[in-house]
Amino acid sequence: MGAQGSTLEVVNNAASPARDAPGRVLSSGLTGLRDRVSAIGGHLHTGSDGDTFVLRAFVAAGVGVDA
């Protein structure tokens, strides 16, 4: 039986790679999101296949819920 919790999946089938620009940091914020999800015991998976990008975040049930 798998872990109980919530999974969010976002798929963008028209993604384009980040472009370098003067003064721009090549980060889409995924590192920060991975850190925040990890801090509450979850995990984040990102990947791409051609022009399709997938982001999937999982957080166990009950995380962030006040008793």
N, C-alpha and C positions, 0 to 999 in steps of 0.2 A: 504494500500500500504506500503510495507516495505521501510526501509531506503536505499538510493542509495549510493553505494560505492563499494569497492572491498573486496572480501573474498579470502583468501588463505587457502587451506586445504592440509595437508600432512598426509598421512596414511602409517604406517609401519606395515605390517602384520607379521614381523619376529623380533619384538622388544624383547630385553632381559632386565631384571632389572639391574640397576646400581649395580656394585659390589664395596664393600669397599676395599680400598687399603691404606697403610700407607701414610699420608700426603695429601690424595685426599679429596676434598670437594665433598660431594654427591649432586652436583647441575649440571644439564645439561644445565644451562643457561636459563631455562624457566622463572625464576623469573625476570631476567634482561630483557628478551624479553617482558614479560607481562608489566613491568614498562615502557618500551619505547613505546609500542603500546598504553597503557593507557595515556601516556603523550600527545599524539596527538588525544585523544578522541575516540580511538578504544577500542576493547576488544579482549581478547585471551582466548580460551577454549582449554584445554588439557584433555585427558582422555585415559584410556586403558580398554580393555575387553580381558582378557586372554593375548595372545601374540600379540594383535593388539593395536597400539598406534595411536591416532589421535590428530593433532594440527590444530586448526582453528583460524585464525586471521581476524578481520574485521576492516577496516578503512573507514570512510565516504568519499564520493566523494569530491574532491577539497582539501583535506588535503595535505599539503606539496607542493602545486602548487603555484608558484609565478605568481602574476597578471601582 
